[in-house]
Amino acid sequence: MKLSIERGILLRALSSAQAIVESRNVIPILSNLLFTANDDSVTIRTTDLQLDFTEVIPAEVKQKGSTTMPATMLSDIVRKLPDGGVVSFNADPKDGRMAIHCGRSDFSLPTFPDADFPDAQKVEYSANFSISAPILNRLFVKSRFAMSTEETRYYLNGVCMHIAETETGHVLRCIATDGHRLALVETEAPADAIDMPKVIIPRKAVHEIVRLSEDDDTTVAVSISDTVVRFATSSITLTSRTVEGVFPDYTKVIPDNNTRKLEVDAKDFARAIDRVSTVSSEKTRAVKLQIDQDQMVMSVNAPESGIGEEALAVAYSDEPMTIGFNARFLFDIASQVDKANATVMLNTPDDPTLIHEGDDQSAIYVVMPMRV
């Protein structure tokens, strides 16, 4: 195998591929990237046996072939090479090493035979549809912060994606919750997605889907089965096993009787939470909200670290109330609001609070209060 690749193009591909590679692997080949040189491109593939990443990048191929190279070492080398350079690869099948050349730099890396690399999964998908990258990106960016990291509740360690039927028609929904907060984001369902199975997409795959869908001009082809999901652009394919288990009935925790309405500038709200929580206890991170006529006073009283307080102008005309929250949970939600105002629907200090963006309820958030 003999080829050359522009350094910037190669680095971007390696950065994405390396994110899939686990830092510790009991199977040595999984620490490598599979390089396959075709007529005028190179396919780079990596897998951890749960998540599979493939990207095709342009290259000047002088001799076709396929081999594997250590992912971390190769990525580190290319990252440190000068901008604008061209990286040349020349495999020597006799000694099983890959010669790498760029400018005045030369390296030689060990390789494993491409035959040792795990085969790609062959799956029969029950649903195939296309969706614009910005819409897909919004679904996952706005929901992923609420994913659980608690391994004992593994079925919450990801984003649930499914089709729901509403009064206005079918919607494609992404939901995440850790038991303390919940994020639900939806969009009009693509016609070919109506019969897709309900799946839980694992945390690692969710972050890679967000990266894959960052190009506003791209359309993403989505394929779904009960056990595997695939997201593909013209050059990148991401395939992931789904999380086994049953996602809880999230509709039971979304309040429908919260009548106390508060509106606040979303950016001011997030900044004020961030400032006041600077002195909060790392253990509880509790912030108290005292709400009265058109004013909300946020306060933190942590004797071991300090006291903080800030007043915000809000639109509120109901009875005064005091309610407490985990400051980080509240900040994460406030940071997701894109509209000018966040609408906060309250009931009592002990009931879950509902938050959405202005009058738009295509993204709603639920957060449980805490005693302060």
N, C-alpha and C positions, 0 to 999 in steps of 0.2 A: 504494500500500500504506500502510495506516494502522493502528497497533495499539499496545497497551500491555502491558508485562510486568513482573511484580514483580522487583525488582533482584536479590534473592538467588537466585531460580530461574534467572534469566538468567545470572548470574555462574557458577553451577555448570555450566551447559551450555556456556558459552563456554570455561571452563577445560579441560573434556574435549575440546572440538572443537579448541582451539588446539594441544593436544599433538600433533595429527596434522600440523599445518602446519609445513613445513620453514622454517628461518630464511632460507635463500636459495633463491629460486625463479627459474628461467630462464623459466618460464611465469607471467606476472603473475596470471592468474586463480586459480592455485593458492594464492595468498596470501590469498584471500578466502573468506568463508563464504557459502554459499547460504541465504538466508532465504525460506521459502515460507509465507505466511499463509493458513490455512484458516478454517473456521467459528469455532472457539474454541481454536485452537492454532497454534503455529508450528513448522515443521520446520527444524532447523538442520543443514546438511550440509557436510562438508569432505572433501577427498581429497588424497592425494599421488600418485595413480595406482597405488599399490601397496596402500594402506590407505584404506578408506572408512568414515567415521563419520557416523551420522545420529541425531539425538535430537529427539523431539517433546515440547514443553513447553506448558503452558497459557498462554493469552494472551487479552486482550480485543481482538478483531479488529473494527475498524470498516470496513475496506476490504481485501478480499483482494488478493493480488498476490505477486510473486516478484522478488527482486533479490539482488545480492551486495554485501558490505561487507568492508573490510580486517580480517582476523582479529585481528592483534596490536593495532592501534589501537583497535578496538572493545572488546576485552577489557581493555585498559589503562584506557579511559574508565570502563567499568562497574565495574571493581575500585575505582576512586577515588571513585565516587559514594557518598553516605551510605547506611547500612543502613536498610532499611525503605522505601526510596523506590520509586516506580513509574517505569519508563523508557518514554517514548513515542517511537515512530518514525513519521515522516511522509515518504514518498518523493515527491519532485517529479520527474516524468518529463521535464519540460522542460529542466532543467539537469543531470539525471543525478546528483543528490546526495540524501543521506538526512539529514533534520533529526532530531536526537536531543534530547530534553528530559527533564530530571529535576530537580524542585525549582527552584532558581534557576540551574541549569546548562543551557547550550544548546551543541550542537555540530552541525557539518555535515560529513559524510564523503562522499568520492567513491564511486561505485558502478560496477560493470560489469554489463552486461546478463546476465540469468540464462541466456540462450541460449548464452553463451560458456562456461558451466560444463560440465565433462565429464559425460556421461551415466553413470548407475550401471551397473555390470556386470550383464549378464544371463547367468545361469549355470544349467545343469542339474545339480542336486546328486544324488549317488548314495546318500547316506545322510542321514537327518534323524532327530534324537532330542532328547529333553529331559533336562536334568540339573539338580539343585538347585545354586544359586549357591555355597553353602559347599563342596560337594564339588568343583565345578569350580575354585573359588578355591584350594583345597588342592593340587590337581594342579599348578597353575602356580606358586603361591607357593613350594612346596617344591622345585621343579625349576629355576626360572629362574636362580638364582644360578650354576649350573654352565654356562650358555651361553657359548660362545666369543665373543671380540671380534676374533679374528684373521680379517681379510677374505680371506686366501688360502684358508682352509678355510671357505668361505661356507656349506657344508652343515651346519656346526656352529653357525652363528649363529642359533640358534633352539631351539625345543623340538619334539622328535619325538613325535607322538601317534598311537597305533595300538591295535588290538585284539590281545591276546595270549591264548593258550590255556594254562591252568595245570591242575594236578591238581584244583583245586576249581571249575573252570569258566572262562569267558571274563572277562577284565579289560580295562578301559580304562587305558592306560598313557601317562604322559608321561615322556620321558627327555631329559636334556640333559648334554652333556659338552664339555669344552674340551681333552681329551687328558690332563689332569693329575688331574681329578676327574670323578665321574659322579654324577648324581642320578636315581633311578628312583622314581616315585610311581604307585600304581595304586589303582583302585577297581573294584567290581563293574560290569561292562559293562551299560549300558542295552540292553534287548532289541533296539531298532531300530538299534543301533550296530554289531552283529556284523559286517556286511559293509562297513563303512567302509574307504576306502583309507588307507594309511599316508601321513601328511603331515608336513612340517616347517613349523612356524608361526614366522615371523620374529620377531626380538627385539622390535621396536617393537610388533608386534601382541600379543605375549605380555604386555607391560606394560599395554596397554590392556584386555586380557581380564581381568587381575587387578582393574583399577579397575571394570570393568563388573560383576564378580561379587562385589563387596564387600557387597551387600545380602543379609543372611541370609534374608530372606523371599521372595526372587525365584527364579523358575525360568528357566533359560536354554535357549532353543531353539538347537540346534547343527545346522548343515548343512555337509556335507563333499563336495567333489569332489577330483579329482586336483590341480587347480590353484588352487582357491579354497576358503576356509573362511568361514563366517558364524556369528556369535554374536549372539543377539537376546534382549532382554527386552521388556516391554510398551511401553517408551518409547525404547530405544536399540538400534541395529543397528550392528554392527561387521563389516565385510567385508574380508578380506585375501587377497592372493595368497600362495600357499605358496612355500617356497624350493625352487628346482629343484636336483636332485642326489639322491644316495643317502646316507641316514644309515648310518653304519658298523654292523656287527654288534656291538652293545654287550654281548651275552651272553658274548662271549669274554673280556671284561675283568672280569667279576664273579667273584671267587674263590669256589670251592666247597670248598676244602680248608684253610681257616683254622680252626685248632682251639684256638688260645690265646684264651681269653675274658676280657675285662676289662669290668667294669661301673663306671660313674662317674655321679655326679649331673650331669645335663646342664647345668644353669645354672652350677654351680660350675666345670665343665669350661670352658665358654665364657668365663666371667669371668677364670679363671686364664690362659687363652691370651691374652686381650686385655691383661691386665696385663703379663705377661712379655714379650710381643712389642713392648711400647712401646719397648724399647731395641734391637730387631732392626734389621738392615740393610735399608734400603728395597729394595736390589737382590735379596737372597735371602730375607729374612724367615724365616730358618730357626729352628725351635724343636726342641730335643732332648728326647725323653721317655725317662727311665730308669725302667723298671717292675720292681718286685720285689714280694714278698709284701705284698699289700694296701696298696701305696703307689706313687704315681707322682710323680716329680720332673721338673718342666718347667724347662728352662733355655735361656737365650739368651746367647751369648758373641759380642758384636760389638765388637772392640777399638776401632773408630773411634767407637762411640756408647755402649757400656756393657755391663754384665752384669746379667742378671736371673734369678731362680730362685724357684720356688714348689713346695711339696709338697702333694699332694692324697691324701686317703684314697680307695682304690678297692677293689673286690672282684676279686682276682686271685690265683690259686694255682698258676700254671704256672711254667716256668723264667724266671729274670730275663732281660730283654732291653732293648736300647737301640735306639731308632728315631727318625729325624728326619722332619719335615714342613715344608712351607711353612705358616707360622703363619696366614696369611689364609685359605688353603684349609681348614685344620682348624677355624678359628673359624666360617667360613661354614656348615660342616656342623653343628657343635655347636649353632649358633644355630637350626637348623631342628628340633631335637628337642623335641617337645611333651611327651613323657612325662617322668616324674621322672628316669629313668635312661637314659643312652646305653649301648648294648652295642657294644663294639669287638672285632671278631674279627681276630686277628693270625696271621701265619705266621712269616715271617722279616723282618729289617730291610730286605730288598730287594724284598719282595713287596707287592702292593697290599693295603691295609687296608679291611675292610668294616665299616660302622657302620650301626646301625639303632636304632629306639626300643623299648627294653625287649624284649619278646617279639614285638612287632608288626613284621612285615616287609613291610607295604604301602608303606613308604617306606624305601629303602635307599640308602646312599651309599658310593662307593668313592673312595679318595684314594691317589695314588701317593706313596711315601716319597721322601726325598731324603737325600743324604749330609750329615752335619753334623760 
